[in-house]
Amino acid sequence: MTQFFIDISGILPPGQRFILIFDSFETLPKRFAHHILRALINLRQSQNTNPDLNCFQFIVSGSFNRTDLRIQQSRFYAEYAMRIQLEDFSCLEIEDMLSRVSQHLKIPCEAGFGRMIYESTSGTAYLVQKICYRILERAYLKKESPVFNAKNAEAVIDSIIKEGESNVEMMITQIERDRNLVERLIEVLKTGRLSSIRYDPQLKNLVTIGALSEHQGLYRVRNRIFDIMFQDYFTSERLADTYFKQKDYPRARKLISEAVAKQNAVKNALNALLGNIQLMDASVGQNEIVNGILKAFMNLMDSTKSCSLMVLDKNSGVLHIHDAVGMTQEDMNAFQLKLGQGVAGWVAQVGRPRFIRDVTDELESPDFAFRDFAYKLNIGAMASLPLTGENGIMGVVNLCFGRPRDFSGTETRILKAMAAYASLALQNAQFRHSLDQYYQKIEQAREILLQARSTSEVERIFPEVLKFAAEVANTHRIFLLYRLDENSTWKIMTHGQFAKKTSLSLAKILQPGRLVGYAMSQGRAHLLEQAQIPRDILPIWEESHWELAVPCMVENEPQGCLVLASQADLPFPNRAMQLINMLADAVSIALKNKRLYGIAEKKTQQVISAHSIGEALSHENSLQKILQLIANESLNGVGQEQKVSFVWLKDEERKKLILKAAAGEPFARDFLGKSISFSENNLVSRAFRTGQPQHYSGEKPGELYDFAHPGIKSGMVVPLVFREEVMGALELQSLRAGDFN
């Protein structure tokens, strides 16, 4: 077998290696499995003398029990084969493997997942495989799509720790036989790592068993999962009981004292946590929450050298230091991390804390981004904790210590609790600030509403509405569609530079299948998100991430629509929507005031016109001038835009009505002198014969107006009656439909 692998190594490109995985090993016959294990042990020994074999890595996995691995009484393969079964991967290797597996199997892999796996396993191959396998298994049993993410990994790791791990159980069995091994392991658990400068047979044995690893002259527990299991098993109480049974009373008494000291330390830590929480509460009331959080964290832990609070800019995905204690302004300005970069970037990306014994140790923190800076400032340990809000990660709190140190379970729990409360305090402060801003905006909207109620000058109110709506929605893509009355044409008003950058088509905007047409037909606001657009409602701009249309109702009819859109993320909480609705109400009020003012102005003009006609009749002797005055003043009463007026007088001898006066559009005078018979079927003749007003609106009724301008859409005729005798008719026509009621 050795020669076989030597031959294969000759064809392997430089810098690469073979990884052989023996999966489901428990399914093999026991004798054959033992034969394979012996061969691997021999191959491992050959690797020490033949460098050509170092490009091979072997992973043996399966549900082993002690019977499967026993080769003789009290001797197990774990004692010989552990290093072969537990070959370590680097963080980059794990991320590379996960990337290839995810692409091949089309399984989503969350950013930071590989880093979290490495943090827990330190690259222990069979544990990496076990965690990934269990994630897939849980998804299969729950009938869900598998996803490699931090949440699933954390759940699987917790289950492994709670259920126990067969390899760890075999290690504990081996270690318990030798009191010296127990004490050396406890020493490593307490200090975090021990120097390997001097030869220590007990530490070497612990490495051989697989409990410890040796790197850069230091012994440390193999990975975090092993560390937690060893800590849970080799407690001071359990060891004290063991020594008591062995009648080693001084040692038992010392361990009991240590256990009591730990309990007192926990009690003191809780008291410190409560005191610093009160400090943060006081800072919220003084609007100094960030400074209060930093001071609380500094007071919580001994030997804290600096504490910084980094804020995440979600638009750029960059973390920058908002404030810090123990750092100069120059150092603060130099620290910027992208999401996922460095320790704090990973914490912000994944939302999980990191506790690092020594940031200068590349094995413990290979992704630490400012190692030279750590050497310069003599930084040792570091704790990085996420600040999580309602909408995800808000930032990260970093605590740096002046020397390397381990974080006990109590300390990590206290720091996590502190970070959770700091998140709440920060959210509370942000909520107060946003509430103050909201009240200010409410006052601004209220001022616009008051202005709208007190004026009919829409040209002055509408720009204010658009400017404030753009500020509320944080977008420049905004316009107002409106008309002054039901017979007016639609108009568009834009804001700022938007008018110069875009062209808006009324025909496109008012299409029934598009957002504005839909919102106006429903009479209520409608919000479209690009990812959730129904097929029957189309946006105005395809490239927008969201569009909002709020109809402006006048007497239950849509006479306008406030339209906003943006390519940024949706910014619309309920409060912003309330403000936009208030602005739409202001538009409705302004349009209604404009309409009422127009009606009042028209009625006033009608009174003035009637008075003018009366004055003219009393002073004017020329019939033609009187008739022309009637034609002119009648248009003043109904508005002159796109309208004409005709005055008809009867010719009794000819039995006809003669057009004597005309006013309004230029084409009206072309019909002067026109005559129509009393008996013709048109509105003028009908009004003359019946003595009753005639009215129509809509399409022109054919022969009734065959002589009129082809663009006429509506009209009315009023008979001229003097002492019960019909003398003629006053006729008004319009180029617009529905102008007369």
Phi, psi and omega in degrees: 000320180299314180297325179298315181288328176297319179295319180294322183299337181292337181262359182278129178300151179301142178082000179244166180210162176268139174239116180255123182249122174261096186265157180050046186296336183290345181280346180285153172302142186303316182296317180293320178300318178296323179297317178297317181296320178298319180297321179292323178296315179297320179295321178299318178295325178292332179296333180290335184249340182240104183295341179296339182270356183285353179272009179248141176228137184239134177236122177250124181228155179158171180272082183274148167237175185296328179293320180298324187260004181277129179251338173200177184302122176065015178236134185229155180296336179303329181291331184258320193260003186301318182293329178288318181289334188245044175299138185265144173254153171279168180297318180296322179295319179297314180296323179294315179297316180298321179298315181292318179296317181297317179294319183291317183267357180057046176254123179301138179233114183290141176301134180092353180297314180298320178298319180295319177300316180295320179302324183274329187251347187054029177085008178298116195299311185293332177288321176302313180295320183296318180295313180297319180297318181292327176298315178294321181295316180297320179295321180294316182292326179273358181057045178244163175285130181292141178219130173272099178220170185296324181297312179294320179297317181296320179295319180292317180298318178298320180293322178296317181294319181289319183281338183094163184226127189300320179296320178294321178298320177294322176299313181299320178299316179294317184291321183297337180293335186239115182299325180294321178296320179299313185292323179290322177296317178299322179296318178294319179298323182284317186269343181093321177196155179232148180289143179249024180297315177267144180293128180229107184299324180295315179295321177298320178296320178295327175292317180298320179294330180108004181283326182242163170234155181240126182208128177052044176076018181227140173262138176210162178298143191304318180198173184294324179296314177299317182302313181297317181294319177295318179297320180291328183273309184272064178280160179299322180295317180295315181293322179297319178296320178298313180294327178295319178295328178276004179063026174267074188294321178300317180294320179296318180295321180296318180293323177296321177297321178296320179297318178296319179298321178297318179297319178295322179296320178297317179298317179295321180296320178295319178298319178295321179298314180297319180296319181285332173296319177297324177296319178294320179300319179294326181292328179298316180294334181264006181059033177235047189295318182297314178297322178294321178296315181297316179296321180297317179292321179297322180285339188286324186241142176285154175062024177285122184273321180205159177217130181229150175243115180260136181253138180266122171273107187289338178288317181264345182069033183240138174263132174225154183283120178279319178199158182205157173243129180090013178227146176281162179298325179296317178295321180298318181293334183281343184269111171217133181229137172283157178301124182095348181270134178068186183292308182295323178296322178292318180299317179292326182287316186267332182080025179238144180286159174229135177237114187244127182293319183210112182288343178278351179272113183293336178288320182284323182221075180294342183260009179295127193274338186234058184294322178298321178294323178295319176297319183297318183264007180057048177269134179252271182278164180208139172238128180236120187234135180282147172253111188252132178243191182297327183254025178108204184287127175267325182180195183219138172257128180245126174249127178244139184244155186284353180207161176296143179200154175269155176252119179290166177301322179296316182296318179296320179293320179296316180295320178296317179297319179296318179295321179297317180289324177298322177298316179296317180296319180294318177297321179298317179295317178296323179296317178298317181296315180294326178294318177299316179296321180296318178297323178295318180291325176300318179295320177297314179297322179296321178297320179295320177298317180296320178296319180297324181289335189258006182212161174246008182275087182296331180295340178268325183281317188299318176299324177295320178298312182295319180298315182288322178297321178297323178291318181295316184271353180057051179212149174263349182274090186208142175208163179239124175259130183203164170217149187283331175203178186295337183262356181275162176279155178287142178235157179236131174239129181250179184233137171062222184280355184298324182297328182278340186262350185218157173241128183251128179262121179300320182298319180290317183298319186272005177302133183302330182277355180261171190302311185296313179300321180294313182297320181288326178290329179276338180074024179210161182294148178219134181245129178247128169256139188302323183284346186236024184290123174294155183292335183271359177233121183254145177284168176280319177241122183294331185278355181287143174281330177208154175220142180230131176236124180239109181291147177253110189264135173233115183053047176066014176238136180288116178247005179190170179205125177268120187240130178229149178204161180199156173264359178273176178296155183298121184256020194259087165285173182300325182296318179297321180296322178297319179295318179296320177297322177297320179292322176297323176297321179298320177298316180300317180296317181296318179295320179294318177298319179298319180293314179297321178295322179295318178296315180297320180295321180295316180296321177297317180295324178296318178297317180296318180297315179299319179295320180296319179297317179299317178297318182294318181298329183279344184241340186265134179259341182278119179298319183297318179295323178295316180296320179292323177297320178297317180298316181293312186290332178296326176289326176299330181285330184247357183097136189267347187294121176058036181229159174224156175227142180233140173244120181252137175236148184277145171245100190297325183292316184273353183057044181222161172257130183251134178281112186260330183214149180213149179210164177107226182302149185304327184291346185298321184289345179294341184263000180303135182090353178297142179234147176224147183285150176303330188266359182293156181265071173223170187296322182295311179296321181295315178298322179294316183291318186272338185072016181242145178298147177239145186212143171210155179214133180122217181292145181294131186280051170058242189295343179296335182225042184291342180268345189280174178296137184296345181271359182295130182244338180206160181188171175208153180230131179241124180292145176265111189243130175228116180053052176065009176251129179280118184265340183170210181207146173253121184242137175235136179229155181222148176279359180243146179283147173073024182279344184236140175235000000 
